[in-house]
Amino acid sequence: MITQKINTHEIVTKLSICLQIEKYEDLSDNKSESKRKYIDRCVQLCWMMSIQDPPMHLDFGPEKDSVIDKNVYKLFTKTGDAFDFMVWPAVFLHHNGPLVQKGVLQPK
């Protein structure tokens, strides 16, 4: 029996970005098959991360214009200290746990 509390709302919210591709693209051609496989794999990985005990944590960055923690994030195409937008979230073993993979963000 699973006793872990799973925040399904949070999972659905974070996965909605991947799933919204369907609204804007026709996924019926051959090129789109690879997109469908990519989306399916993203959903599978996010699900596996969420059912760990404790669940892994994705950090989608600091507040806009706040200072960047360069121990947690790599910079994308610019240098700077103020956060502009997220490219890829940082991955932690669990909330407030050790860093598994640095995130990538764009400074101003």
Backbone as XML, in Angstrom:
<?xml version="1.0"?>
<chain id="A" units="angstrom">
  <residue number="1" name="MET">
    <atom name="N" x="0.839" y="-1.189" z="0.000"/>
    <atom name="CA" x="0.000" y="0.000" z="0.000"/>
    <atom name="C" x="0.879" y="1.246" z="0.000"/>
  </residue>
  <residue number="2" name="ILE">
    <atom name="N" x="0.550" y="2.207" z="-0.842"/>
    <atom name="CA" x="1.309" y="3.454" z="-0.924"/>
    <atom name="C" x="0.786" y="4.415" z="0.129"/>
  </residue>
  <residue number="3" name="THR">
    <atom name="N" x="1.698" y="4.881" z="0.995"/>
    <atom name="CA" x="1.299" y="5.821" z="2.035"/>
    <atom name="C" x="1.809" y="7.231" z="1.753"/>
  </residue>
  <residue number="4" name="GLN">
    <atom name="N" x="2.591" y="7.391" z="0.700"/>
    <atom name="CA" x="3.156" y="8.685" z="0.366"/>
    <atom name="C" x="2.084" y="9.625" z="-0.165"/>
  </residue>
  <residue number="5" name="LYS">
    <atom name="N" x="2.114" y="10.860" z="0.288"/>
    <atom name="CA" x="1.183" y="11.867" z="-0.217"/>
    <atom name="C" x="1.751" y="12.454" z="-1.506"/>
  </residue>
  <residue number="6" name="ILE">
    <atom name="N" x="0.990" y="12.387" z="-2.588"/>
    <atom name="CA" x="1.427" y="12.893" z="-3.880"/>
    <atom name="C" x="0.603" y="14.120" z="-4.226"/>
  </residue>
  <residue number="7" name="ASN">
    <atom name="N" x="1.284" y="15.206" z="-4.551"/>
    <atom name="CA" x="0.614" y="16.438" z="-4.934"/>
    <atom name="C" x="0.325" y="16.374" z="-6.437"/>
  </residue>
  <residue number="8" name="THR">
    <atom name="N" x="-0.803" y="15.781" z="-6.798"/>
    <atom name="CA" x="-1.131" y="15.589" z="-8.210"/>
    <atom name="C" x="-1.380" y="16.914" z="-8.921"/>
  </residue>
  <residue number="9" name="HIS">
    <atom name="N" x="-1.886" y="17.908" z="-8.215"/>
    <atom name="CA" x="-2.108" y="19.218" z="-8.835"/>
    <atom name="C" x="-0.784" y="19.799" z="-9.319"/>
  </residue>
  <residue number="10" name="GLU">
    <atom name="N" x="0.252" y="19.701" z="-8.504"/>
    <atom name="CA" x="1.565" y="20.218" z="-8.874"/>
    <atom name="C" x="2.118" y="19.460" z="-10.083"/>
  </residue>
  <residue number="11" name="ILE">
    <atom name="N" x="1.954" y="18.152" z="-10.102"/>
    <atom name="CA" x="2.438" y="17.347" z="-11.230"/>
    <atom name="C" x="1.723" y="17.756" z="-12.511"/>
  </residue>
  <residue number="12" name="VAL">
    <atom name="N" x="0.411" y="17.853" z="-12.448"/>
    <atom name="CA" x="-0.368" y="18.211" z="-13.636"/>
    <atom name="C" x="0.006" y="19.604" z="-14.119"/>
  </residue>
  <residue number="13" name="THR">
    <atom name="N" x="0.195" y="20.533" z="-13.209"/>
    <atom name="CA" x="0.555" y="21.899" z="-13.581"/>
    <atom name="C" x="1.888" y="21.929" z="-14.313"/>
  </residue>
  <residue number="14" name="LYS">
    <atom name="N" x="2.886" y="21.220" z="-13.787"/>
    <atom name="CA" x="4.211" y="21.236" z="-14.404"/>
    <atom name="C" x="4.244" y="20.488" z="-15.727"/>
  </residue>
  <residue number="15" name="LEU">
    <atom name="N" x="3.420" y="19.483" z="-15.884"/>
    <atom name="CA" x="3.399" y="18.723" z="-17.129"/>
    <atom name="C" x="2.563" y="19.400" z="-18.204"/>
  </residue>
  <residue number="16" name="SER">
    <atom name="N" x="1.734" y="20.349" z="-17.819"/>
    <atom name="CA" x="0.846" y="20.981" z="-18.791"/>
    <atom name="C" x="1.611" y="21.696" z="-19.893"/>
  </residue>
  <residue number="17" name="ILE">
    <atom name="N" x="2.816" y="22.160" z="-19.595"/>
    <atom name="CA" x="3.630" y="22.828" z="-20.612"/>
    <atom name="C" x="3.894" y="21.866" z="-21.767"/>
  </residue>
  <residue number="18" name="CYS">
    <atom name="N" x="4.288" y="20.644" z="-21.446"/>
    <atom name="CA" x="4.540" y="19.649" z="-22.492"/>
    <atom name="C" x="3.267" y="19.324" z="-23.244"/>
  </residue>
  <residue number="19" name="LEU">
    <atom name="N" x="2.202" y="19.154" z="-22.535"/>
    <atom name="CA" x="0.968" y="18.723" z="-23.166"/>
    <atom name="C" x="0.324" y="19.805" z="-24.018"/>
  </residue>
  <residue number="20" name="GLN">
    <atom name="N" x="0.637" y="21.068" z="-23.754"/>
    <atom name="CA" x="0.034" y="22.143" z="-24.539"/>
    <atom name="C" x="0.585" y="22.219" z="-25.950"/>
  </residue>
  <residue number="21" name="ILE">
    <atom name="N" x="1.677" y="21.512" z="-26.232"/>
    <atom name="CA" x="2.203" y="21.468" z="-27.593"/>
    <atom name="C" x="1.114" y="20.975" z="-28.541"/>
  </residue>
  <residue number="22" name="GLU">
    <atom name="N" x="0.288" y="20.051" z="-28.080"/>
    <atom name="CA" x="-0.773" y="19.487" z="-28.926"/>
    <atom name="C" x="-1.753" y="20.557" z="-29.408"/>
  </residue>
  <residue number="23" name="LYS">
    <atom name="N" x="-1.936" y="21.609" z="-28.631"/>
    <atom name="CA" x="-2.874" y="22.659" z="-29.024"/>
    <atom name="C" x="-2.367" y="23.442" z="-30.234"/>
  </residue>
  <residue number="24" name="TYR">
    <atom name="N" x="-1.046" y="23.509" z="-30.398"/>
    <atom name="CA" x="-0.466" y="24.370" z="-31.413"/>
    <atom name="C" x="0.136" y="23.624" z="-32.600"/>
  </residue>
  <residue number="25" name="GLU">
    <atom name="N" x="0.301" y="22.319" z="-32.494"/>
    <atom name="CA" x="0.937" y="21.568" z="-33.558"/>
    <atom name="C" x="0.131" y="20.326" z="-33.902"/>
  </residue>
  <residue number="26" name="ASP">
    <atom name="N" x="0.181" y="19.963" z="-35.152"/>
    <atom name="CA" x="-0.408" y="18.704" z="-35.599"/>
    <atom name="C" x="0.645" y="17.623" z="-35.377"/>
  </residue>
  <residue number="27" name="LEU">
    <atom name="N" x="0.372" y="16.689" z="-34.481"/>
    <atom name="CA" x="1.347" y="15.652" z="-34.141"/>
    <atom name="C" x="1.132" y="14.365" z="-34.939"/>
  </residue>
  <residue number="28" name="SER">
    <atom name="N" x="0.489" y="14.461" z="-36.097"/>
    <atom name="CA" x="0.186" y="13.254" z="-36.851"/>
    <atom name="C" x="1.247" y="12.895" z="-37.895"/>
  </residue>
  <residue number="29" name="ASP">
    <atom name="N" x="2.151" y="13.810" z="-38.257"/>
    <atom name="CA" x="3.164" y="13.478" z="-39.259"/>
    <atom name="C" x="4.343" y="12.726" z="-38.630"/>
  </residue>
  <residue number="30" name="ASN">
    <atom name="N" x="5.279" y="12.278" z="-39.467"/>
    <atom name="CA" x="6.400" y="11.464" z="-38.989"/>
    <atom name="C" x="7.330" y="12.236" z="-38.061"/>
  </residue>
  <residue number="31" name="LYS">
    <atom name="N" x="7.601" y="13.509" z="-38.366"/>
    <atom name="CA" x="8.460" y="14.313" z="-37.500"/>
    <atom name="C" x="7.842" y="14.453" z="-36.113"/>
  </residue>
  <residue number="32" name="SER">
    <atom name="N" x="6.530" y="14.536" z="-36.077"/>
    <atom name="CA" x="5.844" y="14.725" z="-34.807"/>
    <atom name="C" x="5.857" y="13.468" z="-33.950"/>
  </residue>
  <residue number="33" name="GLU">
    <atom name="N" x="6.115" y="12.313" z="-34.550"/>
    <atom name="CA" x="6.215" y="11.085" z="-33.766"/>
    <atom name="C" x="7.360" y="11.187" z="-32.766"/>
  </residue>
  <residue number="34" name="SER">
    <atom name="N" x="8.468" y="11.791" z="-33.170"/>
    <atom name="CA" x="9.581" y="11.966" z="-32.235"/>
    <atom name="C" x="9.201" y="12.961" z="-31.132"/>
  </residue>
  <residue number="35" name="LYS">
    <atom name="N" x="8.391" y="13.964" z="-31.459"/>
    <atom name="CA" x="7.917" y="14.900" z="-30.432"/>
    <atom name="C" x="7.015" y="14.183" z="-29.443"/>
  </residue>
  <residue number="36" name="ARG">
    <atom name="N" x="6.128" y="13.320" z="-29.971"/>
    <atom name="CA" x="5.227" y="12.550" z="-29.111"/>
    <atom name="C" x="6.040" y="11.660" z="-28.165"/>
  </residue>
  <residue number="37" name="LYS">
    <atom name="N" x="7.079" y="11.001" z="-28.670"/>
    <atom name="CA" x="7.928" y="10.142" z="-27.837"/>
    <atom name="C" x="8.636" y="10.971" z="-26.762"/>
  </residue>
  <residue number="38" name="TYR">
    <atom name="N" x="9.101" y="12.167" z="-27.153"/>
    <atom name="CA" x="9.765" y="13.059" z="-26.202"/>
    <atom name="C" x="8.804" y="13.460" z="-25.080"/>
  </residue>
  <residue number="39" name="ILE">
    <atom name="N" x="7.597" y="13.860" z="-25.449"/>
    <atom name="CA" x="6.597" y="14.251" z="-24.457"/>
    <atom name="C" x="6.267" y="13.079" z="-23.535"/>
  </residue>
  <residue number="40" name="ASP">
    <atom name="N" x="6.077" y="11.900" z="-24.115"/>
    <atom name="CA" x="5.777" y="10.710" z="-23.306"/>
    <atom name="C" x="6.901" y="10.424" z="-22.323"/>
  </residue>
  <residue number="41" name="ARG">
    <atom name="N" x="8.142" y="10.571" z="-22.768"/>
    <atom name="CA" x="9.293" y="10.317" z="-21.882"/>
    <atom name="C" x="9.365" y="11.377" z="-20.776"/>
  </residue>
  <residue number="42" name="CYS">
    <atom name="N" x="9.074" y="12.636" z="-21.109"/>
    <atom name="CA" x="9.050" y="13.701" z="-20.090"/>
    <atom name="C" x="8.019" y="13.389" z="-19.016"/>
  </residue>
  <residue number="43" name="VAL">
    <atom name="N" x="6.833" y="12.977" z="-19.448"/>
    <atom name="CA" x="5.773" y="12.637" z="-18.500"/>
    <atom name="C" x="6.213" y="11.468" z="-17.627"/>
  </residue>
  <residue number="44" name="GLN">
    <atom name="N" x="6.807" y="10.449" z="-18.228"/>
    <atom name="CA" x="7.265" y="9.282" z="-17.475"/>
    <atom name="C" x="8.324" y="9.668" z="-16.441"/>
  </residue>
  <residue number="45" name="LEU">
    <atom name="N" x="9.306" y="10.478" z="-16.847"/>
    <atom name="CA" x="10.359" y="10.883" z="-15.913"/>
    <atom name="C" x="9.813" y="11.741" z="-14.775"/>
  </residue>
  <residue number="46" name="CYS">
    <atom name="N" x="8.918" y="12.664" z="-15.100"/>
    <atom name="CA" x="8.325" y="13.502" z="-14.049"/>
    <atom name="C" x="7.517" y="12.657" z="-13.066"/>
  </residue>
  <residue number="47" name="TRP">
    <atom name="N" x="6.797" y="11.687" z="-13.597"/>
    <atom name="CA" x="6.034" y="10.791" z="-12.715"/>
    <atom name="C" x="6.983" y="10.011" z="-11.798"/>
  </residue>
  <residue number="48" name="MET">
    <atom name="N" x="8.054" y="9.452" z="-12.357"/>
    <atom name="CA" x="8.999" y="8.681" z="-11.545"/>
    <atom name="C" x="9.643" y="9.568" z="-10.472"/>
  </residue>
  <residue number="49" name="MET">
    <atom name="N" x="9.931" y="10.815" z="-10.815"/>
    <atom name="CA" x="10.505" y="11.743" z="-9.837"/>
    <atom name="C" x="9.511" y="12.044" z="-8.726"/>
  </residue>
  <residue number="50" name="SER">
    <atom name="N" x="8.229" y="12.108" z="-9.060"/>
    <atom name="CA" x="7.215" y="12.488" z="-8.072"/>
    <atom name="C" x="6.863" y="11.355" z="-7.114"/>
  </residue>
  <residue number="51" name="ILE">
    <atom name="N" x="7.089" y="10.100" z="-7.507"/>
    <atom name="CA" x="6.705" y="8.990" z="-6.631"/>
    <atom name="C" x="7.853" y="8.499" z="-5.753"/>
  </residue>
  <residue number="52" name="GLN">
    <atom name="N" x="9.008" y="9.147" z="-5.839"/>
    <atom name="CA" x="10.104" y="8.788" z="-4.937"/>
    <atom name="C" x="9.728" y="9.201" z="-3.516"/>
  </residue>
  <residue number="53" name="ASP">
    <atom name="N" x="10.380" y="8.615" z="-2.552"/>
    <atom name="CA" x="10.083" y="8.943" z="-1.159"/>
    <atom name="C" x="11.353" y="9.416" z="-0.464"/>
  </residue>
  <residue number="54" name="PRO">
    <atom name="N" x="11.528" y="10.710" z="-0.274"/>
    <atom name="CA" x="10.663" y="11.831" z="-0.642"/>
    <atom name="C" x="10.776" y="12.124" z="-2.141"/>
  </residue>
  <residue number="55" name="PRO">
    <atom name="N" x="9.776" y="12.834" z="-2.701"/>
    <atom name="CA" x="9.806" y="13.131" z="-4.137"/>
    <atom name="C" x="10.961" y="14.058" z="-4.498"/>
  </residue>
  <residue number="56" name="MET">
    <atom name="N" x="11.485" y="13.870" z="-5.705"/>
    <atom name="CA" x="12.505" y="14.789" z="-6.202"/>
    <atom name="C" x="11.858" y="16.160" z="-6.385"/>
  </residue>
  <residue number="57" name="HIS">
    <atom name="N" x="12.699" y="17.195" z="-6.455"/>
    <atom name="CA" x="12.191" y="18.566" z="-6.492"/>
    <atom name="C" x="12.762" y="19.301" z="-7.705"/>
  </residue>
  <residue number="58" name="LEU">
    <atom name="N" x="11.887" y="19.942" z="-8.481"/>
    <atom name="CA" x="12.302" y="20.815" z="-9.574"/>
    <atom name="C" x="12.163" y="22.252" z="-9.105"/>
  </residue>
  <residue number="59" name="ASP">
    <atom name="N" x="13.255" y="23.018" z="-9.212"/>
    <atom name="CA" x="13.233" y="24.418" z="-8.805"/>
    <atom name="C" x="13.204" y="25.275" z="-10.064"/>
  </residue>
  <residue number="60" name="PHE">
    <atom name="N" x="12.105" y="25.988" z="-10.260"/>
    <atom name="CA" x="11.907" y="26.777" z="-11.467"/>
    <atom name="C" x="12.418" y="28.211" z="-11.339"/>
  </residue>
  <residue number="61" name="GLY">
    <atom name="N" x="13.351" y="28.429" z="-10.439"/>
    <atom name="CA" x="14.056" y="29.697" z="-10.397"/>
    <atom name="C" x="13.566" y="30.672" z="-9.360"/>
  </residue>
  <residue number="62" name="PRO">
    <atom name="N" x="14.380" y="31.697" z="-9.163"/>
    <atom name="CA" x="14.026" y="32.743" z="-8.196"/>
    <atom name="C" x="12.988" y="33.695" z="-8.782"/>
  </residue>
  <residue number="63" name="GLU">
    <atom name="N" x="12.554" y="34.625" z="-7.970"/>
    <atom name="CA" x="11.639" y="35.669" z="-8.438"/>
    <atom name="C" x="12.354" y="36.514" z="-9.505"/>
  </residue>
  <residue number="64" name="LYS">
    <atom name="N" x="11.581" y="37.051" z="-10.432"/>
    <atom name="CA" x="12.152" y="37.895" z="-11.493"/>
    <atom name="C" x="12.912" y="39.063" z="-10.863"/>
  </residue>
  <residue number="65" name="ASP">
    <atom name="N" x="14.056" y="39.370" z="-11.438"/>
    <atom name="CA" x="14.954" y="40.450" z="-11.010"/>
    <atom name="C" x="15.718" y="40.149" z="-9.726"/>
  </residue>
  <residue number="66" name="SER">
    <atom name="N" x="15.567" y="38.963" z="-9.143"/>
    <atom name="CA" x="16.328" y="38.652" z="-7.927"/>
    <atom name="C" x="17.718" y="38.128" z="-8.287"/>
  </residue>
  <residue number="67" name="VAL">
    <atom name="N" x="18.591" y="38.051" z="-7.291"/>
    <atom name="CA" x="19.981" y="37.642" z="-7.484"/>
    <atom name="C" x="20.049" y="36.141" z="-7.785"/>
  </residue>
  <residue number="68" name="ILE">
    <atom name="N" x="20.918" y="35.764" z="-8.718"/>
    <atom name="CA" x="21.076" y="34.373" z="-9.156"/>
    <atom name="C" x="22.067" y="33.643" z="-8.259"/>
  </residue>
  <residue number="69" name="ASP">
    <atom name="N" x="21.683" y="32.468" z="-7.785"/>
    <atom name="CA" x="22.596" y="31.598" z="-7.033"/>
    <atom name="C" x="23.353" y="30.743" z="-8.042"/>
  </residue>
  <residue number="70" name="LYS">
    <atom name="N" x="24.618" y="31.088" z="-8.291"/>
    <atom name="CA" x="25.393" y="30.394" z="-9.316"/>
    <atom name="C" x="25.865" y="29.018" z="-8.864"/>
  </residue>
  <residue number="71" name="ASN">
    <atom name="N" x="25.592" y="28.651" z="-7.618"/>
    <atom name="CA" x="25.841" y="27.286" z="-7.167"/>
    <atom name="C" x="24.715" y="26.352" z="-7.618"/>
  </residue>
  <residue number="72" name="VAL">
    <atom name="N" x="23.574" y="26.933" z="-7.988"/>
    <atom name="CA" x="22.400" y="26.152" z="-8.370"/>
    <atom name="C" x="22.077" y="26.296" z="-9.854"/>
  </residue>
  <residue number="73" name="TYR">
    <atom name="N" x="22.457" y="27.414" z="-10.467"/>
    <atom name="CA" x="22.110" y="27.684" z="-11.860"/>
    <atom name="C" x="23.321" y="28.039" z="-12.702"/>
  </residue>
  <residue number="74" name="LYS">
    <atom name="N" x="23.296" y="27.554" z="-13.950"/>
    <atom name="CA" x="24.256" y="27.988" z="-14.964"/>
    <atom name="C" x="23.583" y="29.097" z="-15.766"/>
  </residue>
  <residue number="75" name="LEU">
    <atom name="N" x="24.401" y="29.995" z="-16.323"/>
    <atom name="CA" x="23.871" y="31.086" z="-17.138"/>
    <atom name="C" x="23.736" y="30.620" z="-18.586"/>
  </residue>
  <residue number="76" name="PHE">
    <atom name="N" x="22.737" y="31.141" z="-19.289"/>
    <atom name="CA" x="22.441" y="30.696" z="-20.646"/>
    <atom name="C" x="23.317" y="31.431" z="-21.661"/>
  </residue>
  <residue number="77" name="THR">
    <atom name="N" x="22.877" y="32.544" z="-22.217"/>
    <atom name="CA" x="23.649" y="33.217" z="-23.273"/>
    <atom name="C" x="24.219" y="34.569" z="-22.855"/>
  </residue>
  <residue number="78" name="LYS">
    <atom name="N" x="23.859" y="35.039" z="-21.682"/>
    <atom name="CA" x="24.354" y="36.328" z="-21.191"/>
    <atom name="C" x="25.011" y="36.131" z="-19.838"/>
  </residue>
  <residue number="79" name="THR">
    <atom name="N" x="25.769" y="37.136" z="-19.401"/>
    <atom name="CA" x="26.265" y="37.159" z="-18.032"/>
    <atom name="C" x="25.506" y="38.245" z="-17.293"/>
  </residue>
  <residue number="80" name="GLY">
    <atom name="N" x="25.397" y="38.093" z="-16.007"/>
    <atom name="CA" x="24.693" y="39.064" z="-15.188"/>
    <atom name="C" x="24.314" y="38.438" z="-13.860"/>
  </residue>
  <residue number="81" name="ASP">
    <atom name="N" x="23.721" y="39.226" z="-12.990"/>
    <atom name="CA" x="23.368" y="38.748" z="-11.655"/>
    <atom name="C" x="21.866" y="38.736" z="-11.390"/>
  </residue>
  <residue number="82" name="ALA">
    <atom name="N" x="21.067" y="39.415" z="-12.235"/>
    <atom name="CA" x="19.621" y="39.493" z="-12.009"/>
    <atom name="C" x="18.896" y="38.503" z="-12.917"/>
  </residue>
  <residue number="83" name="PHE">
    <atom name="N" x="17.972" y="37.735" z="-12.345"/>
    <atom name="CA" x="17.215" y="36.711" z="-13.058"/>
    <atom name="C" x="16.217" y="37.336" z="-14.029"/>
  </residue>
  <residue number="84" name="ASP">
    <atom name="N" x="16.189" y="36.825" z="-15.282"/>
    <atom name="CA" x="15.203" y="37.271" z="-16.269"/>
    <atom name="C" x="14.212" y="36.150" z="-16.563"/>
  </residue>
  <residue number="85" name="PHE">
    <atom name="N" x="14.681" y="34.973" z="-17.071"/>
    <atom name="CA" x="13.765" y="33.868" z="-17.332"/>
    <atom name="C" x="14.471" y="32.516" z="-17.217"/>
  </residue>
  <residue number="86" name="MET">
    <atom name="N" x="13.661" y="31.483" z="-16.980"/>
    <atom name="CA" x="14.147" y="30.122" z="-16.788"/>
    <atom name="C" x="14.268" y="29.407" z="-18.132"/>
  </residue>
  <residue number="87" name="VAL">
    <atom name="N" x="15.379" y="28.696" z="-18.319"/>
    <atom name="CA" x="15.563" y="27.858" z="-19.499"/>
    <atom name="C" x="15.302" y="26.407" z="-19.126"/>
  </residue>
  <residue number="88" name="TRP">
    <atom name="N" x="15.862" y="25.969" z="-18.002"/>
    <atom name="CA" x="15.706" y="24.582" z="-17.538"/>
    <atom name="C" x="15.765" y="24.587" z="-16.012"/>
  </residue>
  <residue number="89" name="PRO">
    <atom name="N" x="14.872" y="23.892" z="-15.335"/>
    <atom name="CA" x="14.866" y="23.937" z="-13.866"/>
    <atom name="C" x="16.033" y="23.170" z="-13.244"/>
  </residue>
  <residue number="90" name="ALA">
    <atom name="N" x="16.393" y="23.571" z="-12.040"/>
    <atom name="CA" x="17.377" y="22.823" z="-11.254"/>
    <atom name="C" x="16.682" y="21.597" z="-10.656"/>
  </residue>
  <residue number="91" name="VAL">
    <atom name="N" x="17.412" y="20.490" z="-10.539"/>
    <atom name="CA" x="16.850" y="19.241" z="-10.013"/>
    <atom name="C" x="17.537" y="18.918" z="-8.687"/>
  </residue>
  <residue number="92" name="PHE">
    <atom name="N" x="16.715" y="18.723" z="-7.647"/>
    <atom name="CA" x="17.217" y="18.353" z="-6.330"/>
    <atom name="C" x="16.733" y="16.958" z="-5.975"/>
  </residue>
  <residue number="93" name="LEU">
    <atom name="N" x="17.510" y="16.246" z="-5.174"/>
    <atom name="CA" x="17.138" y="14.893" z="-4.766"/>
    <atom name="C" x="15.797" y="14.900" z="-4.039"/>
  </residue>
  <residue number="94" name="HIS">
    <atom name="N" x="15.543" y="15.943" z="-3.253"/>
    <atom name="CA" x="14.260" y="16.190" z="-2.601"/>
    <atom name="C" x="14.240" y="17.657" z="-2.206"/>
  </residue>
  <residue number="95" name="HIS">
    <atom name="N" x="13.100" y="18.172" z="-1.743"/>
    <atom name="CA" x="12.993" y="19.591" z="-1.355"/>
    <atom name="C" x="14.010" y="19.885" z="-0.261"/>
  </residue>
  <residue number="96" name="ASN">
    <atom name="N" x="14.815" y="20.928" z="-0.451"/>
    <atom name="CA" x="15.910" y="21.309" z="0.453"/>
    <atom name="C" x="16.987" y="20.240" z="0.542"/>
  </residue>
  <residue number="97" name="GLY">
    <atom name="N" x="17.046" y="19.350" z="-0.445"/>
    <atom name="CA" x="18.043" y="18.286" z="-0.468"/>
    <atom name="C" x="19.227" y="18.652" z="-1.343"/>
  </residue>
  <residue number="98" name="PRO">
    <atom name="N" x="20.123" y="17.691" z="-1.582"/>
    <atom name="CA" x="21.299" y="17.949" z="-2.413"/>
    <atom name="C" x="20.934" y="18.160" z="-3.882"/>
  </residue>
  <residue number="99" name="LEU">
    <atom name="N" x="21.739" y="18.973" z="-4.544"/>
    <atom name="CA" x="21.544" y="19.286" z="-5.950"/>
    <atom name="C" x="21.949" y="18.088" z="-6.808"/>
  </residue>
  <residue number="100" name="VAL">
    <atom name="N" x="21.076" y="17.688" z="-7.725"/>
    <atom name="CA" x="21.368" y="16.601" z="-8.659"/>
    <atom name="C" x="21.894" y="17.181" z="-9.969"/>
  </residue>
  <residue number="101" name="GLN">
    <atom name="N" x="21.238" y="18.236" z="-10.476"/>
    <atom name="CA" x="21.631" y="18.859" z="-11.735"/>
    <atom name="C" x="21.329" y="20.355" z="-11.676"/>
  </residue>
  <residue number="102" name="LYS">
    <atom name="N" x="22.335" y="21.161" z="-12.016"/>
    <atom name="CA" x="22.114" y="22.603" z="-12.053"/>
    <atom name="C" x="21.061" y="22.958" z="-13.091"/>
  </residue>
  <residue number="103" name="GLY">
    <atom name="N" x="20.306" y="24.003" z="-12.798"/>
    <atom name="CA" x="19.377" y="24.547" z="-13.770"/>
    <atom name="C" x="20.080" y="25.530" z="-14.675"/>
  </residue>
  <residue number="104" name="VAL">
    <atom name="N" x="19.389" y="25.971" z="-15.702"/>
    <atom name="CA" x="19.931" y="26.955" z="-16.644"/>
    <atom name="C" x="18.945" y="28.114" z="-16.696"/>
  </residue>
  <residue number="105" name="LEU">
    <atom name="N" x="19.452" y="29.329" z="-16.557"/>
    <atom name="CA" x="18.583" y="30.498" z="-16.650"/>
    <atom name="C" x="19.266" y="31.632" z="-17.369"/>
  </residue>
  <residue number="106" name="GLN">
    <atom name="N" x="18.463" y="32.568" z="-17.794"/>
    <atom name="CA" x="18.962" y="33.732" z="-18.524"/>
    <atom name="C" x="18.950" y="34.934" z="-17.594"/>
  </residue>
  <residue number="107" name="PRO">
    <atom name="N" x="20.108" y="35.558" z="-17.391"/>
    <atom name="CA" x="20.115" y="36.804" z="-16.615"/>
    <atom name="C" x="19.773" y="38.003" z="-17.507"/>
  </residue>
  <residue number="108" name="LYS">
    <atom name="N" x="19.479" y="39.107" z="-16.850"/>
    <atom name="CA" x="19.207" y="40.353" z="-17.611"/>
    <atom name="C" x="20.506" y="40.923" z="-18.117"/>
  </residue>
</chain>
